[in-house]
Amino acid sequence: MFTYCWLILIAPVTGFIVLSWYGNQISRERAGLIGCGTVGVSFAVTLAALSELVLDSENKGGVSTLYNWVTAGSFSLDLSILVDPLSIFMLLIVTGVGFVIHVYSVGYMKEDPEFSRFFAYLNLFIFAMSVLVLAADFFFLIVGWALVGLASYLLIGFWREKTSAVLAARKAFVMNVIGDVGMVIAAFIIFEHLGTLSFLDVFAAAGSAFRPNDDTILLITLFLLVGAFAKSAQVPLHTWLPDAMEGPTPVSALIHAATMVTAGVYLVARCHVLFDLAPYTMYLVAGVGLITMIFAGSMALVQYDIKRVIAYSTMSQLGYMFLAAGLGMYSIAMFHLMTHAFFKALLFLSAGSVIHGLNDEQDIRKMGGLRHAMPITHVTFLIGSLALAGFPLTAGFFSKEAIIINSYHAEMGNIFFWAIAVLGAAMTGFYIFRVYFYTFIGQPRTDVHAHESPFIMIAPLLLLAFFSLTAGFGGGMVDEFLVTYFGTHMPHPHDPLLETIGVSAGLLGIAGAVGLYMTGKDRLDFAKQMLAPIYDLLFNKYYIDEIYDVLIVQPVRATGAFLKERGERLGIDFTVDQVGIQIREVSRLISLWQSGNVRSYAFNMIVGVVVVLMFVVFQ
């Protein structure tokens, strides 16, 4: 059953190998065709698996084993994949949105001399994400987890000649390695107590092996959260995500909007059986989600780099997903993950179209009036902005509103959670339309003659815009599909007052942006002066990077310098040098006896024999 699903993995890794080995020997057209085609195959196979699950309502999926890899006593590790509603749902996003971004990249990276290498890395990333999603046990989950980190490192640092990109890639890699360590520790604890790493076996045994909130289950879930928070850029492991915008824009859309950063949410959903046994950890999940939501949203209010603002919005929306997951609303979290993938990829790719049309300019203060020069990009960015702000009847409205209303009515919800979620919605509407007005409204603020992007870049925008408008109506289908895994339906509480307030918050944020950025520069400057201390704090990202530099980076560097000076130079190097010196001296002394004179050798032998005889006689 589902043996054909191995093609989901085989296709992109084949593309990676071919493009890595022969990329320089084939044309750009063929390289683009291989890169897009292999991901298209993965998407087609995912659709086939989806149809099989949908058409047979009794089919809940299962494990497909290729072969037994390791056997040691009672322990065995199989090369297996888990095909079930959750993995297929996630793969639809990974391969579907991934395919659209691949097509967009053909136009965006057209003039790049490393075109083939770029698509090789994109294919590697899709393969890594597919391994992560299809893993049937914690071992291969960690393998996919690490591979995703490696692929993101290569993609963020793709422009190797750009120092900021290299530093951003290194920062992302280090942060993700921290998460990898947490995942490994969690896997060791699970194996120690249950003797298996298989998802199905672990989840089946968890209820009887662990008591709610006991020390073991808390440790397991907390270490799993380290991995989830690092991958999904949640506070305090968030600083890598804005810097990752140094990579090409398609990378931003693929990794930091639709796939990689949502892996943490997927992990919590996949391991919901374990998290349900740890209510304390669940509150932590919800709390960190709320903090990240406001933290990131507040920083997005004052940034001027168009991609960084969208990156902060990603962090904020991930906060909503973690809030939902922390309150036990896993289906709603996955629903928002889906709608977010569409409108956030749309925003990033629309921003990429703007950057492409302005010869790589990313500062929104140097834009303006682009609605005339780039009409299609203008419309698609507006649709993405409305969806992000939760404007009624857009995709973001249905999923975000479901989270906001349930943050109060859920069993673990309360008025505080709801109030923070509403505040986050207001912030979202303000900062995304701030970018919209800066970019598309008013008079041009640059001498660059903007132009609309080619069709191969516009077509993906139109497709994503369609889903950003319509995907929200599929909430019921998502619920029916995922209920076989989560066991409960998506809650639908009705509270007209709270619903009205939630919707009004987003609209109020939009209205605030209109009032501030459409009424002249004087009012804007006055607002900056009145809020100067707060503005500086937000603009400098709460000085978190500086704090990390003082508390972590500099002490580590100082320790390294000390160890290099005292440990390496005065310790290891000195020891090695002394060993060499002493051997040389001993050799020199021995060489004194090697005169080449036969009579001297004979005399020494006689003296030696006499000494031995005297020792024997007189002993």
Helices and strands as residue ranges (DSSP letters): G 3-6, H 7-22, G 23-25, H 28-55, E 62-72, E 75-83, H 85-108, H 115-134, H 138-156, H 163-194, H 199-209, H 215-231, H 240-243, G 244-246, H 249-253, I 254-258, G 260-262, H 263-270, H 272-276, H 279-300, H 306-326, H 330-357, G 364-366, H 370-373, H 375-388, H 395-409, H 415-440, H 455-470, G 471-474, H 475-486, H 496-517, H 521-530, H 532-539, G 541-543, H 544-548, I 549-553, H 554-562, I 563-573, H 574-593, H 598-618
